[in-house]
Amino acid sequence: MSAAAEPYTFVSFSRDPWSDVWLNRHHIMSRIAKQHRVLFASRVPRWEEYYWKLLMHEPIRWRSRQITPTLTDLQPWPWLPRIGQWGDLDRFLQKLHVARIRSSLRRRGWDNRILYIWHPEMENMVGRFDERLVCFHYYDNYAGYTYLTDEMRRELAEQTARLLKRADLVFASGEAMRGLIPREDVHVIPNGVDYELFAAAHDDNEPPPPDMAGIPHPIVAHIGRLNVKIDYTLLAQIARRRRDWSVVLLGPLERFMSREQRRFVDGLLAEPNAYHIPGKPVWELPRYLRHVDVALMAYRLIGWAVKGFPLKLFEYLAAGKPCVAAPLEENLRYRDAITIAQTPDEWIAAIEHWLANDSEEFAQQRMALARANSWDIRCRRILELIESRLQAGSMGDRK
């Protein structure tokens, strides 16, 4: 990565806490922190969310953690929640939250600040930290989230419009995502891969982890967060039609699944050759992926997901694994490296093909493509764009 004369301080605002499943915000900010400074602040929950955590006896994390000398995980204080129904009180609590962040930055002497926003919900943070630049990393089709009410969708559209007006730099997590952004100067930063980490999965010498050791081969697996995007009905059909295959889900189950969606999950896992391995930290995934025969991206073609850039794409390729995938727009751009399937017959035929015809030559081709798309390369590009914009002068409207 290129280096600035003085390290930047990235004040990063994400909906996802540092302790969550690692997504592009965690990968990018962890690498930027190797050279610069990062205050990673997750969203402030509404008071109802804290209430439900207490009812469910879930831990409430609120202490800041120093992940590395240059990376701080700042958790919101539960006594400063969002209270949308009382506007004046909500704004007062928000000012206290901002004051806490500013105090944390001052104590560390972290100046030369770049505001890096990952979700339009945090657009109200612009202009509060004496930042030199505002970046908006547009990583999802936010308006396509299935849980949004009409009112929430309208508010999100207004927040997005304001943030797009105020941001100096806008990054999109793929070409399909860029098409959603009504602004000309959008820079595409596709999702990448920790190449060295996942390339280790190409080594066959390590035995499977204990919770995978009893699963018979061939193993076909979907790895990642198990939410509404996943086509559990398709996976159940594959399991029923090919009893000689083990169909594996590896990842954490979404906490707030609807009853209908949970029935689909339970229906899949009721099959005798279907297995669920709970979520693992990203650094443990290669130990599991090493023993997968064909990797799957079994996504539903729903509005939220169809424009997304799957994190798994380059992770599977870095491990050298053959991959069968749903025809998301970004997947179609890499159809020379992965196999696209739509109907159950196409999925089964594609898996059968790779079980019979994969080779070391194909694996090396996949790994070469992944190597050229590492997170380090992505972060170098982000820093180059930031430095170029700072030299040209900030252009966003902070009012």
N, C-alpha and C positions, 0 to 999 in steps of 0.2 A: 504494500500500500504506500502511496505517496505521503509524505510528511509535511505538515504545515510548520512554519517557523515556530509558532507557539501552539501547544496542544489545544484543540477545541474541547469545550465541554458540551456534550450532547445531552440535552434535557429531553428524554424520550418518554412519550405518553402513549401507553398501550392499554387496551382492555384486558390483556392477559397478564397475570402476575408472573414474576420470574420463575416461580416454582411450578408453573403449568407445563404441559407438554410443549416441547420446544417447537416454535414456528419460525417464520422468517424473521420476526422481530428479535427473537432471542439469538438466532444465528448471526444476524448482522451486527447487533449491538455488542455481542461478546467479542467479535473480531475488531470492531472499531475501538473497543476499550483496550486493545493491545497497544494502541498508539496514541489514543486520545483518552478523554475521561467521559464516563457515562453515568448519569443519574437516571435509573430505570424506574419510572413511576407508573404504577398500574392504576386503572380507573377507580374512582370513588364509588362504592356500591350505594344503592338506595337503602334506606333504613329497613325496608321490608326484607331485603336480602340478608341483613344481619339477623333479623328476627327469625327467619327460617333456619339459618345456621344454628342459632341457639336451640330451636325446637328439635332439630335433627342431631344435636350434640356434635356438630362439626367444629373443628378448631377455627378460631378467628386469629389470623396472623396480622400483627400490626407493627412489629418491631422492624426497623431498618436493618439490613444486613450488608456487610462489606464483603462482596463476592470476591473481588480482587482489590488491590490498592487503587485501581482506577475505575472500578465498577461498583456502584452502590444500588442495591435493591431497596427502593423506598415504598413501603406498604402504607396505604391510607389508614389513618386512625379511625376506629369504629365510632368514636364519639363525635366525628365530623362527617356524618353520612350525607348523601343527597336526600333532600326532602322536597320533592317537586311540588307537593300541594301547597306549600307555604313559601311563596316566592322570596319574600324579604329575608326570612330565616335561611332559606337555601343559599341565597347570595352571600349572607353573612358567614355561613359555615364554609362556603367556597373561598372566601377571602382568607379565612384562617388556614385553610388547606394550602393556599398559595403562599401565605406567609411562612408556613412551616417549610415548604420547599425552598423558598428564597433563603431562609435561615440556614438550611442544610448546605446550600451552595456557598454561602458566605463563610460558614465555619471551615469549609474545606479550601477556601480561596479559589474556587472554580469559576473563573471568568471566561471570556472569549466564547460566549455561549451560542449554540445552535439548537433551535427548537425543532424536534423531530416528532411529528404526530402521525400515529398509525390508524386513527379512527376519527371520523368527523365529530363524534360526540365530545372530543376534547378540543374543539376549535376555540372554545372560550379561554384557553390557556395562552393564546397568541398575545404578545405584547406585554406580558407580565414578568418577564425574567431578563429584561435588558438584552434580549437576544439579538445577534447580528443577522440572523437568517432564519427563515421558517421553511421547513421541509414537510411535505405531506406525502406519505407513502401509501398509495391507494392499492391495498392488497386484496380486496374482496369486493364482490358485488353487494355492497351493504344494503341497498334497497331491496334485494332479493331474499333477505332473511325471512324464513317462514313464520317466525314468532311475532313479527311486527304487526301492530294494529294500524289502521288507517292514520290515526293521529300520530303514532310513532313514526310512520313512514314519511308523513309531511314534515315533521320536525327534523328528521334525518336529512331530508332533501334540502331544507333551509340551512342546516349546519354545514352540509357538504358545499353548497353554493358559497357560503361565507368563507369557508376555509380555502376553497379554490381561488377566491378573489384575493385572499390575504397571503397565500403561500408564495414564497420566492421560487421554490423548486417543487415540482410534482413528479413523483416516481410511480410507475404502474408495474404491477407484478405480472407482466406479460402483454403481448400484443392484443389479445382479446380484451383485457382489462382496459387498455388504453382507449379502445373504441367506446367505452362508457363515459369517458371524461370529456366534458365540453370545454376543452382548452387546447390550444395548438402546441404549446411548448412542453409536452409531457415526455419524460424520459423513461424508456422501458428498462426495468431492472428485473428480469425473470428470476424466479426462485432458483437456488443453486444447491450445492451439496458440499458437505465436509468430506472431500474426496478421500483423504488418507484414512479417515475413520471407516468409511463404508467399503473401500477397496480391500480392507482387511478381511471382509466376509468372503473374498474369493479364495482364501486359504482353507483347504479342506481338512487340516490336521487336527483341529480342535473338536472334541466330542460335543454333542448338543447339551444345552443347559438341562438341569434335572426336570423342569416342567415341560420340556419338549422331547425328552429322551424316549418316552413311551409312544410317541406318535409315529405310525408307520408311513413309509414312503410309498408312492410319491406324495409330496406335500405341496399343495397349492395354497397360497396365503395372501390375504389382504392385511397390510400393516398400516396402522394409523388410528386416529381417533374414530370411535365407532358412534356416529351420529346419524342424523336424518339423511345425509348424502349417500349413505351406503345402500346398495341394492341387495338386501338380505334375501329377498325372494329369489333373485337370480342365483345367489350362492347356494340356497337350499335346493334349487333345481339341479345344480351341478352335483351337489352331494348325493341327491337321490339317484341320479342317472349314472353316476360313476362311484359305486361303493368301494372300488379298489383305490380311490384317491382319498387323501385326508384333506379336508377343507378347514383351514385355520384362520381365525380372526386373532390378530395380535394388536391390542390397544385398549385404552380405557373406554368404558361405556359412558356415553353422555348421561349426565345426572338427570336432566329434565326431559327425558324422552316421553312422548305421548304413550298412552296405553296401547294404541294401535301399533305404533312403531316398535314398542317393546314386545308385542306379540310376534312381529316378524323376526325379531332377534331370537326369541325363545323358540320359534318354529324351526329356525336354522339349527340352533344348538341342540334341539331334540333329535336331530339326525345322528345315527351312531358313529358316523365318520366325520362329524364336525366338532371342532375344538375351539375353545376360547382361552387365550393366554392374556392375563391382565397387562395393562400398559407398563412399559419399561422406560427408563431414562434413555435419551438418544444414544448415549455412549455404549449402552448394552445391546442395542438393536442388531449390530453386525453378528453377534454371537448366535442370534436366532436366524437372521437372514441367510447366514452361511448354509443352513440346512434346509432351505426352501428350494424346491425344484423349479416351480414357476411362480412368479410374483404377479399379483393381480391389483388392478385399480378398478374395483367394481363400483363405480359411482353411478348414481341416478342422474338423469339429464333434467335436473330441476333448475329453476332460475338462479338460485343462489350459487350453484356449483358449476354451471356449464361454462362460465367465463373464467373460472379459477385456474391457477397453475399448480398442479399437485406437487407437494413437496416430495412425494415418493418417487417421482419420475426419475430424477437424476440419482437418487439414493439407490434405487433398484439397479440402474445402469452402472453405477460405480461398483456395485457388488458383482457385476458381470451377469446378472440374472436375466433370463428371458422374461418379458413382461407382456401380459394381455390386458388391454385397457378399454374403458368406455370411450366413445367418440366425443370427449370434451374438445373444445376448439383448440386448446393448447396441445392436447395429445395428438391431434391430427397433424400438427406441424412436425411431429417427430415420428411419423408412421414408418419411416425407414428404419427406426431403431426399436420400435415396439409394435405389437400387433393389435389392431383395432378390431373390436367385436361388438355386436349389438344384440343379436338374438341368442338364446341359450345354445342353439346348435352351433353358432359361430364361436361362442366362447369355448365350448367343449372341443370343437375341431382345432381351434388355435392352441389350446393347452395340450391336446394330443400331439400336435405337430412338434411343439417344443420339447415335450418329453422324449420324443423319438429322434429329434434332429438337431438338438443344441450341440455346440462344439466350442472348443477353446478359442478358435478364430472368431466366432461370433461374440464370445465373452470379451475378448480384447477390443473389438470394435466398439462395444457398448461402453467399456471402461474409458476408452480414449475420448468419446463424446462427453462423458461425465467429467473427466479431468479438465476439459476446456470450459466447464460451466461450474467452477467451484465458487463457494461463498467468498473466498479471498479475492477472486477476480471481480465479483459483484461489488465488494466493498471498495476496491480500488476505484472502480468507476464512480461510485457514489461520492467518494472524497474528491475525485478530480472535478466532478460537476460542482460540488460545493465550493472548492477553491476558485474555480473559474467564475462562478457567480459572485463570490465575494470581491474578486478583482474588478468585476464589471459594476458592482454596486447593487445593493438590495433594491428590489423593485416591488415587493408586495405592499398591499394596502393594509396597514396595521390598525386602522381606525375601527 
